[in-house]
């Protein structure tokens, strides 16, 4: 799993309906970033706010939650992080 050291914070939003399954997953994966889930699945406000239509979707936001980039490959993510050091 790619876990970059970069200029900002990282978080994940999960589209599960089952809170216990989500908690189990983030615990087992030992994810090193902020994780959240509102248990509304694809009815979540996050889906419409950020135009999410598939998972995983990577979105880089600034401090005001403005979309900076939506890279779609691991290489694009790495390049985005490198360009912002």
Buried (B, 14 or more C-beta within 10 A) or exposed (E): EEEEEBEEEBEBBBBBEEEEEBBEBBEEEEBEEEBEBBBEEEEBEBBEEBEBEEEEBBBBBEEEEEEEBBBEEEEEBBEBBEEEE
